[in-house]
Amino acid sequence: MRKQIKTVLILTVITLAVAGMAAASYFTRRIPMNPPGTVGNTAGNINNGGLFCEYGGTVYFSNVGDGGLYAMDPAETDIRKLNNANARNLLAGGKYLYYFQTELTESAQADFSQMLSGHAFCRCGLNGHNTVSLTRDVVVTGQLVDNYLFLLTTSRNGISFYRMKIDQSEQVELADYSINPACAVDGVIYYNGTGSNHYLYALDTASGTSAEFWRGNLLMPIREGDYVYYMDVANNYRLCRYSISQDAIQVLTDDRADCFNIGGGYIYYQKNSADSPQLKCMRTDGTDVQVIAEGNYTNINMTSLYVYFQEFGDDATMYHSPLGSGGYSVFSPAG
């Protein structure tokens, strides 16, 4: 009888120990949720490759020189390497960074923490450690809103736009057509139609439902306060802004724009021209226009203090310029 009681006690202790370890493992792996109102990156940065992302007083960026993921202060001091990921579509929120890893660098292949073969959309700590692959889908573009990732992906099965919680749960397809989730404001994603029209639509991120917002003819909408900035499809892709309260359009420039970004009271854009292409800057009301650089530039990313850009066709060099300044130089972060 005593032997049976002893056996039962031992089994009980073992069961409780196993249950305790399982519970500890669960709470260790549990992903803390983000502060309310979290948005992963600015619409303009995401639309320009998402190579830079400013969050919590730190700028996270993809170093095009060596393919690594780096961090620094907004004033470009205290530059440090976080990991070897070749990343784009950088997002930040809460305790984590999110990014699409396009390929592994040679140094990453030797780093066991980065052993994520091929393409992957990843989550890691703000220090670049503990990388986890959230999906192997090829991510065209994505945004973080509160505790959900909104991802436009492509595969051999076609296009899919879906919502997924940051802990990989609750994945739900919202559309089987192209939706760009870059512009997120107050729990709403603003995007242009890609089917029968280019109207402005608003997607409620909580319910996943969309509704027509404005019958414009636009691409790459960016909402700031009362204004929606966009490329005017019907008029040679010039830059305009639409006042929501006044239901009125203001033309900011008649230049044809290839890409643009907004921040710190400025708009930077690439003027499309066969004989005089230029990277230009102006105020958000279209005034104080100046030429930053002659030639064709792309991937215009902005932080609170600087604008960053690349020359079209040169993927290994990044340039930078203080916001509002007419000069620029090569951005060479220390390795």
PAGU-650948 format. One record per residue (C-alpha): residue number from 1; residue in one letter; x, y, z. Coordinates in Angstrom, 3 decimals, padded with zeros to 6 digits. Each point is the difference from the previous one (the first is absolute). Layout:
# residues N
@num: NUM, residuo: a, c1: X, c2: Y, c3: Z
...
# end
This chain:
# residues 335
@num: 1, residuo: m, c1: 000.000, c2: 000.000, c3: 000.000
@num: 2, residuo: r, c1: 002.817, c2: 002.378, c3: 000.948
@num: 3, residuo: k, c1: 001.755, c2: -000.904, c3: -003.254
@num: 4, residuo: q, c1: -003.107, c2: 000.917, c3: -001.988
@num: 5, residuo: i, c1: -000.361, c2: 003.314, c3: 001.835
@num: 6, residuo: k, c1: 003.680, c2: 000.744, c3: -000.630
@num: 7, residuo: t, c1: -000.423, c2: -000.777, c3: -003.697
@num: 8, residuo: v, c1: -003.040, c2: 002.269, c3: -000.240
@num: 9, residuo: l, c1: 001.872, c2: 002.827, c3: 001.710
@num: 10, residuo: i, c1: 002.963, c2: -000.363, c3: -002.354
@num: 11, residuo: l, c1: -002.268, c2: 000.024, c3: -003.051
@num: 12, residuo: t, c1: -001.819, c2: 003.052, c3: 001.355
@num: 13, residuo: v, c1: 003.283, c2: 001.853, c3: 000.540
@num: 14, residuo: i, c1: 001.175, c2: -000.879, c3: -003.521
@num: 15, residuo: t, c1: -003.340, c2: 001.093, c3: -001.512
@num: 16, residuo: l, c1: 000.110, c2: 003.312, c3: 001.843
@num: 17, residuo: a, c1: 003.631, c2: 000.559, c3: -001.062
@num: 18, residuo: v, c1: -000.805, c2: -000.678, c3: -003.640
@num: 19, residuo: a, c1: -003.041, c2: 002.267, c3: 000.168
@num: 20, residuo: g, c1: 002.120, c2: 002.702, c3: 001.626
@num: 21, residuo: m, c1: 002.643, c2: -000.219, c3: -002.695
@num: 22, residuo: a, c1: -002.665, c2: 000.144, c3: -002.695
@num: 23, residuo: a, c1: -001.556, c2: 003.065, c3: 001.602
@num: 24, residuo: a, c1: 003.399, c2: 001.659, c3: 000.363
@num: 25, residuo: s, c1: 000.787, c2: -000.750, c3: -003.628
@num: 26, residuo: y, c1: -003.332, c2: 001.482, c3: -001.088
@num: 27, residuo: f, c1: 000.480, c2: 003.229, c3: 001.923
@num: 28, residuo: t, c1: 003.604, c2: 000.246, c3: -001.223
@num: 29, residuo: r, c1: -001.136, c2: -000.309, c3: -003.604
@num: 30, residuo: r, c1: -003.025, c2: 002.252, c3: 000.396
@num: 31, residuo: i, c1: 000.356, c2: 003.175, c3: -002.023
@num: 32, residuo: p, c1: -000.793, c2: 003.217, c3: 001.918
@num: 33, residuo: m, c1: -002.556, c2: 002.158, c3: -001.786
@num: 34, residuo: n, c1: 000.728, c2: 003.495, c3: -001.291
@num: 35, residuo: p, c1: -001.027, c2: 003.387, c3: 001.448
@num: 36, residuo: p, c1: -003.343, c2: 001.256, c3: -001.409
@num: 37, residuo: g, c1: 000.421, c2: 002.069, c3: -003.149
@num: 38, residuo: t, c1: 003.130, c2: -001.808, c3: -001.168
@num: 39, residuo: v, c1: 000.828, c2: 000.489, c3: -003.691
@num: 40, residuo: g, c1: 003.087, c2: -001.780, c3: -001.328
@num: 41, residuo: n, c1: 001.434, c2: 002.626, c3: -002.342
@num: 42, residuo: t, c1: -000.995, c2: 003.038, c3: -002.030
@num: 43, residuo: a, c1: -001.878, c2: -000.539, c3: -003.241
@num: 44, residuo: g, c1: 002.656, c2: 001.892, c3: -001.959
@num: 45, residuo: n, c1: 002.826, c2: -002.197, c3: 001.287
@num: 46, residuo: i, c1: -001.897, c2: -003.208, c3: -000.696
@num: 47, residuo: n, c1: -000.842, c2: 001.162, c3: -003.528
@num: 48, residuo: n, c1: 003.721, c2: 000.595, c3: -000.536
@num: 49, residuo: g, c1: 001.236, c2: -003.420, c3: 001.036
@num: 50, residuo: g, c1: -000.207, c2: 000.454, c3: 003.775
@num: 51, residuo: l, c1: 003.789, c2: 000.197, c3: 000.407
@num: 52, residuo: f, c1: -000.206, c2: 002.363, c3: 003.003
@num: 53, residuo: c, c1: -002.339, c2: 000.007, c3: 002.996
@num: 54, residuo: e, c1: 000.100, c2: 002.382, c3: 002.978
@num: 55, residuo: y, c1: -001.503, c2: -001.279, c3: 003.244
@num: 56, residuo: g, c1: 000.469, c2: 000.935, c3: 003.659
@num: 57, residuo: g, c1: 002.873, c2: 002.410, c3: -000.685
@num: 58, residuo: t, c1: 001.925, c2: -002.533, c3: -002.107
@num: 59, residuo: v, c1: 000.371, c2: -000.286, c3: -003.756
@num: 60, residuo: y, c1: 000.095, c2: -003.575, c3: -001.296
@num: 61, residuo: f, c1: 001.310, c2: -000.413, c3: -003.521
@num: 62, residuo: s, c1: 001.230, c2: -002.400, c3: -002.626
@num: 63, residuo: n, c1: 003.636, c2: 000.674, c3: -000.819
@num: 64, residuo: v, c1: 000.123, c2: -000.406, c3: -003.775
@num: 65, residuo: g, c1: 003.791, c2: -000.128, c3: 000.198
@num: 66, residuo: d, c1: 000.223, c2: -003.349, c3: 001.790
@num: 67, residuo: g, c1: -003.622, c2: -001.161, c3: 000.085
@num: 68, residuo: g, c1: -000.236, c2: 000.075, c3: 003.799
@num: 69, residuo: l, c1: -002.699, c2: 001.377, c3: 002.290
@num: 70, residuo: y, c1: 001.274, c2: 002.982, c3: 002.013
@num: 71, residuo: a, c1: -001.159, c2: 002.539, c3: 002.588
@num: 72, residuo: m, c1: 001.075, c2: 003.549, c3: 000.884
@num: 73, residuo: d, c1: -001.187, c2: 003.231, c3: 001.559
@num: 74, residuo: p, c1: -001.978, c2: 002.357, c3: -002.280
@num: 75, residuo: a, c1: 003.100, c2: 002.256, c3: -000.136
@num: 76, residuo: e, c1: 001.950, c2: -002.977, c3: -001.451
@num: 77, residuo: t, c1: 002.055, c2: -000.664, c3: 003.137
@num: 78, residuo: d, c1: 000.434, c2: -003.254, c3: 001.941
@num: 79, residuo: i, c1: -000.196, c2: -002.106, c3: -003.160
@num: 80, residuo: r, c1: -000.055, c2: -003.739, c3: 000.736
@num: 81, residuo: k, c1: -000.682, c2: -003.189, c3: -001.900
@num: 82, residuo: l, c1: -002.930, c2: -002.084, c3: 001.242
@num: 83, residuo: n, c1: 000.155, c2: -003.052, c3: -002.254
@num: 84, residuo: n, c1: 000.895, c2: -001.128, c3: -003.511
@num: 85, residuo: a, c1: -003.479, c2: 000.103, c3: -001.539
@num: 86, residuo: n, c1: -000.373, c2: 001.493, c3: -003.466
@num: 87, residuo: a, c1: -003.224, c2: 001.771, c3: 000.899
@num: 88, residuo: r, c1: -002.642, c2: 002.245, c3: -001.501
@num: 89, residuo: n, c1: -003.511, c2: 001.058, c3: 001.068
@num: 90, residuo: l, c1: 001.249, c2: 000.747, c3: 003.503
@num: 91, residuo: l, c1: -002.684, c2: 000.345, c3: 002.676
@num: 92, residuo: a, c1: 000.313, c2: 000.626, c3: 003.735
@num: 93, residuo: g, c1: -002.412, c2: -000.227, c3: 002.902
@num: 94, residuo: g, c1: 000.073, c2: -000.984, c3: 003.650
@num: 95, residuo: k, c1: 003.012, c2: -002.232, c3: 000.645
@num: 96, residuo: y, c1: 000.554, c2: -001.156, c3: -003.583
@num: 97, residuo: l, c1: 001.205, c2: 000.784, c3: -003.493
@num: 98, residuo: y, c1: -001.620, c2: -001.547, c3: -003.067
@num: 99, residuo: y, c1: 001.482, c2: -000.208, c3: -003.465
@num: 100, residuo: f, c1: 000.030, c2: -001.914, c3: -003.257
@num: 101, residuo: q, c1: 003.286, c2: -001.827, c3: -000.412
@num: 102, residuo: t, c1: 000.777, c2: -000.124, c3: -003.714
@num: 103, residuo: e, c1: 003.041, c2: -002.286, c3: 000.193
@num: 104, residuo: l, c1: 002.817, c2: -001.081, c3: 002.286
@num: 105, residuo: t, c1: 003.383, c2: 001.688, c3: -000.162
@num: 106, residuo: e, c1: 003.091, c2: -002.201, c3: 000.284
@num: 107, residuo: s, c1: 000.511, c2: 001.110, c3: 003.608
@num: 108, residuo: a, c1: -003.630, c2: -000.802, c3: 000.795
@num: 109, residuo: q, c1: 000.415, c2: -003.522, c3: -001.338
@num: 110, residuo: a, c1: 002.651, c2: -000.575, c3: 002.650
@num: 111, residuo: d, c1: -002.172, c2: 001.471, c3: 002.764
@num: 112, residuo: f, c1: -002.308, c2: -002.633, c3: 001.516
@num: 113, residuo: s, c1: -002.374, c2: 002.719, c3: 001.254
@num: 114, residuo: q, c1: -000.594, c2: 000.986, c3: -003.622
@num: 115, residuo: m, c1: -000.429, c2: -003.471, c3: -001.505
@num: 116, residuo: l, c1: -003.217, c2: 000.827, c3: -001.835
@num: 117, residuo: s, c1: 000.442, c2: -001.291, c3: -003.522
@num: 118, residuo: g, c1: -001.191, c2: 002.177, c3: -002.874
@num: 119, residuo: h, c1: -002.803, c2: 002.524, c3: 000.308
@num: 120, residuo: a, c1: -001.757, c2: 000.435, c3: 003.348
@num: 121, residuo: f, c1: -001.992, c2: 002.630, c3: 001.854
@num: 122, residuo: c, c1: 001.629, c2: 000.122, c3: 003.418
@num: 123, residuo: r, c1: -000.420, c2: 001.285, c3: 003.529
@num: 124, residuo: c, c1: 002.930, c2: 000.718, c3: 002.320
@num: 125, residuo: g, c1: 000.705, c2: 001.931, c3: 003.171
@num: 126, residuo: l, c1: 000.895, c2: 003.675, c3: -000.180
@num: 127, residuo: n, c1: 003.606, c2: -001.118, c3: 000.556
@num: 128, residuo: g, c1: -000.146, c2: -002.182, c3: -003.133
@num: 129, residuo: h, c1: 000.068, c2: -003.287, c3: 001.945
@num: 130, residuo: n, c1: -002.407, c2: -002.962, c3: 000.129
@num: 131, residuo: t, c1: -001.085, c2: 000.111, c3: -003.626
@num: 132, residuo: v, c1: -003.153, c2: -001.960, c3: -000.870
@num: 133, residuo: s, c1: -001.448, c2: -000.588, c3: -003.458
@num: 134, residuo: l, c1: -003.694, c2: 000.921, c3: -000.006
@num: 135, residuo: t, c1: -000.715, c2: -000.985, c3: -003.614
@num: 136, residuo: r, c1: 001.899, c2: -001.239, c3: -003.063
@num: 137, residuo: d, c1: -002.349, c2: 001.905, c3: -002.306
@num: 138, residuo: v, c1: 001.618, c2: 002.581, c3: -002.244
@num: 139, residuo: v, c1: -001.143, c2: 003.282, c3: 001.562
@num: 140, residuo: v, c1: -000.588, c2: 002.783, c3: -002.519
@num: 141, residuo: t, c1: -000.773, c2: 002.496, c3: 002.742
@num: 142, residuo: g, c1: -001.234, c2: -000.061, c3: 003.588
@num: 143, residuo: q, c1: -000.998, c2: 002.139, c3: 002.959
@num: 144, residuo: l, c1: -000.337, c2: -000.473, c3: 003.746
@num: 145, residuo: v, c1: -003.156, c2: 001.424, c3: 001.614
@num: 146, residuo: d, c1: -000.397, c2: -000.550, c3: 003.737
@num: 147, residuo: n, c1: 000.475, c2: -003.776, c3: 000.435
@num: 148, residuo: y, c1: -000.559, c2: -001.092, c3: -003.587
@num: 149, residuo: l, c1: 002.134, c2: -000.237, c3: -003.106
@num: 150, residuo: f, c1: -001.701, c2: 000.807, c3: -003.295
@num: 151, residuo: l, c1: 001.913, c2: -001.688, c3: -002.811
@num: 152, residuo: l, c1: -000.340, c2: 000.091, c3: -003.779
@num: 153, residuo: t, c1: 001.643, c2: -003.178, c3: -001.264
@num: 154, residuo: t, c1: 000.527, c2: -001.796, c3: -003.276
@num: 155, residuo: s, c1: 000.582, c2: -003.649, c3: -000.814
@num: 156, residuo: r, c1: -000.590, c2: -002.526, c3: -002.746
@num: 157, residuo: n, c1: -003.614, c2: -000.024, c3: 001.174
@num: 158, residuo: g, c1: -000.356, c2: 003.736, c3: -000.641
@num: 159, residuo: i, c1: -000.395, c2: 003.118, c3: 002.133
@num: 160, residuo: s, c1: -001.278, c2: -000.081, c3: 003.565
@num: 161, residuo: f, c1: -000.583, c2: 002.819, c3: 002.479
@num: 162, residuo: y, c1: -000.405, c2: -001.242, c3: 003.544
@num: 163, residuo: r, c1: 000.078, c2: 000.991, c3: 003.641
@num: 164, residuo: m, c1: 002.055, c2: -001.927, c3: 002.553
@num: 165, residuo: k, c1: 000.535, c2: 000.608, c3: 003.698
@num: 166, residuo: i, c1: 003.599, c2: 000.671, c3: 001.019
@num: 167, residuo: d, c1: 000.146, c2: -003.385, c3: 001.796
@num: 168, residuo: q, c1: -000.893, c2: -001.731, c3: -003.335
@num: 169, residuo: s, c1: -003.580, c2: -000.739, c3: 001.083
@num: 170, residuo: e, c1: -003.311, c2: 001.130, c3: -001.517
@num: 171, residuo: q, c1: 001.131, c2: 000.044, c3: -003.626
@num: 172, residuo: v, c1: -002.929, c2: 001.090, c3: -002.181
@num: 173, residuo: e, c1: -000.007, c2: 000.779, c3: -003.732
@num: 174, residuo: l, c1: -001.673, c2: 003.344, c3: -000.656
@num: 175, residuo: a, c1: 000.360, c2: 000.183, c3: -003.799
@num: 176, residuo: d, c1: 001.316, c2: -001.953, c3: -002.974
@num: 177, residuo: y, c1: 001.019, c2: 003.181, c3: -001.801
@num: 178, residuo: s, c1: 002.598, c2: 002.714, c3: 000.582
@num: 179, residuo: i, c1: -000.437, c2: 002.257, c3: 003.042
@num: 180, residuo: n, c1: 002.896, c2: 002.176, c3: 001.134
@num: 181, residuo: p, c1: -000.244, c2: 000.304, c3: 003.816
@num: 182, residuo: a, c1: 002.774, c2: 002.615, c3: 000.372
@num: 183, residuo: c, c1: -002.209, c2: 002.950, c3: 001.008
@num: 184, residuo: a, c1: -001.450, c2: -000.750, c3: 003.450
@num: 185, residuo: v, c1: -001.550, c2: 002.724, c3: 002.169
@num: 186, residuo: d, c1: -002.140, c2: -000.466, c3: 003.140
@num: 187, residuo: g, c1: -000.772, c2: -003.636, c3: -000.707
@num: 188, residuo: v, c1: -000.888, c2: 000.600, c3: -003.659
@num: 189, residuo: i, c1: 002.023, c2: -000.998, c3: -003.074
@num: 190, residuo: y, c1: -000.430, c2: 002.358, c3: -002.956
@num: 191, residuo: y, c1: 000.768, c2: -001.493, c3: -003.406
@num: 192, residuo: n, c1: -000.712, c2: 000.583, c3: -003.666
@num: 193, residuo: g, c1: -002.079, c2: -002.380, c3: -002.046
@num: 194, residuo: t, c1: 001.850, c2: -002.265, c3: -002.415
@num: 195, residuo: g, c1: -002.878, c2: -001.527, c3: -001.944
@num: 196, residuo: s, c1: -002.664, c2: 001.940, c3: -001.884
@num: 197, residuo: n, c1: 000.984, c2: 003.354, c3: 001.570
@num: 198, residuo: h, c1: 002.645, c2: 001.843, c3: 002.013
@num: 199, residuo: y, c1: -002.359, c2: 001.424, c3: 002.615
@num: 200, residuo: l, c1: 001.139, c2: 000.458, c3: 003.588
@num: 201, residuo: y, c1: -001.235, c2: -002.737, c3: 002.337
@num: 202, residuo: a, c1: 000.066, c2: -000.352, c3: 003.789
@num: 203, residuo: l, c1: 000.486, c2: -003.364, c3: 001.680
@num: 204, residuo: d, c1: -001.012, c2: -000.347, c3: 003.648
@num: 205, residuo: t, c1: 002.845, c2: -002.030, c3: 001.485
@num: 206, residuo: a, c1: -002.149, c2: -001.330, c3: 002.852
@num: 207, residuo: s, c1: -002.774, c2: -001.457, c3: -002.167
@num: 208, residuo: g, c1: 001.966, c2: -000.508, c3: -003.222
@num: 209, residuo: t, c1: -002.729, c2: 001.676, c3: -002.054
@num: 210, residuo: s, c1: 000.571, c2: 002.649, c3: -002.686
@num: 211, residuo: a, c1: -002.095, c2: 002.922, c3: -001.222
@num: 212, residuo: e, c1: 000.366, c2: 002.630, c3: -002.705
@num: 213, residuo: f, c1: 001.423, c2: 003.220, c3: 001.490
@num: 214, residuo: w, c1: 000.502, c2: 002.393, c3: -002.928
@num: 215, residuo: r, c1: -000.494, c2: -000.288, c3: -003.740
@num: 216, residuo: g, c1: 003.411, c2: 001.303, c3: -001.000
@num: 217, residuo: n, c1: 002.351, c2: -001.468, c3: -002.594
@num: 218, residuo: l, c1: 003.119, c2: -000.610, c3: 002.003
@num: 219, residuo: l, c1: 003.014, c2: -002.115, c3: 000.896
@num: 220, residuo: m, c1: 002.093, c2: -000.278, c3: 003.177
@num: 221, residuo: p, c1: -002.267, c2: 001.927, c3: 002.408
@num: 222, residuo: i, c1: 001.570, c2: 001.402, c3: 003.166
@num: 223, residuo: r, c1: -002.307, c2: 001.565, c3: 002.569
@num: 224, residuo: e, c1: 001.320, c2: 002.740, c3: 002.277
@num: 225, residuo: g, c1: -002.654, c2: 001.742, c3: 002.075
@num: 226, residuo: d, c1: -002.723, c2: 001.413, c3: -002.227
@num: 227, residuo: y, c1: 001.947, c2: -000.681, c3: -003.204
@num: 228, residuo: v, c1: 000.522, c2: -003.018, c3: -002.206
@num: 229, residuo: y, c1: 003.117, c2: 000.359, c3: -002.176
@num: 230, residuo: y, c1: 000.118, c2: -002.040, c3: -003.184
@num: 231, residuo: m, c1: 001.139, c2: -000.465, c3: -003.588
@num: 232, residuo: d, c1: -002.686, c2: 001.218, c3: -002.433
@num: 233, residuo: v, c1: -000.486, c2: -002.854, c3: -002.492
@num: 234, residuo: a, c1: -002.189, c2: 001.988, c3: -002.404
@num: 235, residuo: n, c1: 002.468, c2: 002.885, c3: -000.251
@num: 236, residuo: n, c1: 003.403, c2: -001.509, c3: -000.734
@num: 237, residuo: y, c1: 000.621, c2: -001.125, c3: 003.596
@num: 238, residuo: r, c1: 000.499, c2: 003.503, c3: 001.341
@num: 239, residuo: l, c1: -000.076, c2: 000.422, c3: 003.796
@num: 240, residuo: c, c1: -003.179, c2: 001.330, c3: 001.602
@num: 241, residuo: r, c1: -001.655, c2: 000.096, c3: 003.364
@num: 242, residuo: y, c1: -003.672, c2: -000.383, c3: 000.829
@num: 243, residuo: s, c1: -001.586, c2: 001.848, c3: 002.923
@num: 244, residuo: i, c1: -002.500, c2: -002.305, c3: 001.673
@num: 245, residuo: s, c1: -001.811, c2: 002.756, c3: 001.887
@num: 246, residuo: q, c1: -000.281, c2: 002.315, c3: -003.019
@num: 247, residuo: d, c1: -000.401, c2: -002.717, c3: -002.661
@num: 248, residuo: a, c1: 002.545, c2: 001.892, c3: -002.110
@num: 249, residuo: i, c1: 003.107, c2: -000.900, c3: -002.044
@num: 250, residuo: q, c1: 003.215, c2: 002.023, c3: -000.009
@num: 251, residuo: v, c1: 002.623, c2: -000.618, c3: -002.697
@num: 252, residuo: l, c1: 003.458, c2: 000.057, c3: 001.607
@num: 253, residuo: t, c1: 002.105, c2: -000.389, c3: -003.155
@num: 254, residuo: d, c1: -000.553, c2: -000.685, c3: -003.685
@num: 255, residuo: d, c1: 003.137, c2: -002.167, c3: -000.086
@num: 256, residuo: r, c1: -000.620, c2: -003.659, c3: -000.723
@num: 257, residuo: a, c1: 001.092, c2: -001.904, c3: 003.120
@num: 258, residuo: d, c1: 001.526, c2: -003.466, c3: 000.074
@num: 259, residuo: c, c1: -000.101, c2: -000.232, c3: 003.807
@num: 260, residuo: f, c1: -000.351, c2: 002.283, c3: 003.013
@num: 261, residuo: n, c1: 000.178, c2: 000.161, c3: 003.769
@num: 262, residuo: i, c1: -001.241, c2: 002.405, c3: 002.677
@num: 263, residuo: g, c1: 001.422, c2: 000.940, c3: 003.383
@num: 264, residuo: g, c1: 000.972, c2: 002.923, c3: 002.185
@num: 265, residuo: g, c1: -002.049, c2: 002.440, c3: -002.074
@num: 266, residuo: y, c1: 001.734, c2: -000.962, c3: -003.261
@num: 267, residuo: i, c1: -000.776, c2: -002.044, c3: -003.105
@num: 268, residuo: y, c1: 002.858, c2: -001.641, c3: -001.865
@num: 269, residuo: y, c1: -000.719, c2: -001.400, c3: -003.434
@num: 270, residuo: q, c1: 001.686, c2: -001.248, c3: -003.143
@num: 271, residuo: k, c1: -000.880, c2: 002.059, c3: -003.056
@num: 272, residuo: n, c1: -000.457, c2: -002.209, c3: -003.055
@num: 273, residuo: s, c1: 001.562, c2: 001.602, c3: -003.082
@num: 274, residuo: a, c1: 001.756, c2: -001.347, c3: -003.088
@num: 275, residuo: d, c1: 002.524, c2: 002.866, c3: -000.120
@num: 276, residuo: s, c1: 000.091, c2: 001.462, c3: 003.545
@num: 277, residuo: p, c1: -000.949, c2: -002.508, c3: 002.721
@num: 278, residuo: q, c1: 000.478, c2: 001.383, c3: 003.517
@num: 279, residuo: l, c1: -000.489, c2: -000.807, c3: 003.643
@num: 280, residuo: k, c1: -001.943, c2: 002.984, c3: 001.367
@num: 281, residuo: c, c1: -001.261, c2: 001.304, c3: 003.324
@num: 282, residuo: m, c1: -002.853, c2: 002.350, c3: 000.913
@num: 283, residuo: r, c1: -002.166, c2: 000.935, c3: 002.940
@num: 284, residuo: t, c1: -003.189, c2: -001.992, c3: 000.489
@num: 285, residuo: d, c1: -001.981, c2: 002.919, c3: -001.444
@num: 286, residuo: g, c1: 002.083, c2: -000.068, c3: -003.202
@num: 287, residuo: t, c1: 002.179, c2: 003.040, c3: 000.783
@num: 288, residuo: d, c1: 003.805, c2: 000.413, c3: 000.312
@num: 289, residuo: v, c1: 000.835, c2: -002.465, c3: -002.774
@num: 290, residuo: q, c1: 003.674, c2: -000.920, c3: -000.324
@num: 291, residuo: v, c1: 002.051, c2: -002.545, c3: -001.925
@num: 292, residuo: i, c1: 001.930, c2: -002.395, c3: 002.230
@num: 293, residuo: a, c1: 001.755, c2: -002.071, c3: -002.677
@num: 294, residuo: e, c1: 000.110, c2: -000.310, c3: -003.777
@num: 295, residuo: g, c1: -000.809, c2: -003.442, c3: -001.386
@num: 296, residuo: n, c1: -002.296, c2: -002.898, c3: 000.862
@num: 297, residuo: y, c1: -000.405, c2: -000.979, c3: 003.639
@num: 298, residuo: t, c1: -002.192, c2: -002.478, c3: 001.846
@num: 299, residuo: n, c1: -000.686, c2: -001.543, c3: 003.446
@num: 300, residuo: i, c1: -000.575, c2: 003.390, c3: 001.669
@num: 301, residuo: n, c1: -000.128, c2: -000.714, c3: 003.755
@num: 302, residuo: m, c1: -000.387, c2: 002.595, c3: 002.756
@num: 303, residuo: t, c1: 000.658, c2: 000.294, c3: 003.721
@num: 304, residuo: s, c1: -000.582, c2: 002.956, c3: 002.298
@num: 305, residuo: l, c1: 003.319, c2: 001.578, c3: -001.021
@num: 306, residuo: y, c1: 001.122, c2: -001.434, c3: -003.336
@num: 307, residuo: v, c1: -001.157, c2: -001.149, c3: -003.405
@num: 308, residuo: y, c1: 001.706, c2: -003.043, c3: -001.548
@num: 309, residuo: f, c1: -000.063, c2: -001.052, c3: -003.648
@num: 310, residuo: q, c1: 001.755, c2: -002.099, c3: -002.637
@num: 311, residuo: e, c1: 000.940, c2: 000.635, c3: -003.592
@num: 312, residuo: f, c1: -002.062, c2: -002.132, c3: -002.337
@num: 313, residuo: g, c1: 002.035, c2: -003.044, c3: -001.028
@num: 314, residuo: d, c1: 002.501, c2: 000.268, c3: 002.893
@num: 315, residuo: d, c1: -001.219, c2: -002.300, c3: 002.776
@num: 316, residuo: a, c1: 003.229, c2: 000.157, c3: 002.026
@num: 317, residuo: t, c1: 000.135, c2: 003.747, c3: 000.772
@num: 318, residuo: m, c1: -002.245, c2: 002.067, c3: 002.260
@num: 319, residuo: y, c1: -000.007, c2: 003.808, c3: 000.099
@num: 320, residuo: h, c1: -001.301, c2: 002.262, c3: 002.766
@num: 321, residuo: s, c1: -000.928, c2: 003.635, c3: 000.460
@num: 322, residuo: p, c1: -001.200, c2: 001.968, c3: 003.054
@num: 323, residuo: l, c1: -003.703, c2: 000.797, c3: -000.364
@num: 324, residuo: g, c1: -000.464, c2: 003.253, c3: -001.892
@num: 325, residuo: s, c1: 003.662, c2: 000.181, c3: -001.015
@num: 326, residuo: g, c1: 001.105, c2: 000.358, c3: -003.622
@num: 327, residuo: g, c1: 003.138, c2: -002.093, c3: 000.399
@num: 328, residuo: y, c1: 000.512, c2: -003.757, c3: 000.171
@num: 329, residuo: s, c1: 002.797, c2: -002.508, c3: 000.461
@num: 330, residuo: v, c1: 000.655, c2: -003.735, c3: 000.188
@num: 331, residuo: f, c1: -001.354, c2: -001.642, c3: 003.162
@num: 332, residuo: s, c1: 002.689, c2: -002.396, c3: 001.241
@num: 333, residuo: p, c1: -000.916, c2: -001.593, c3: 003.346
@num: 334, residuo: a, c1: 002.878, c2: -001.661, c3: 001.807
@num: 335, residuo: g, c1: 000.071, c2: -003.773, c3: -000.319
# end
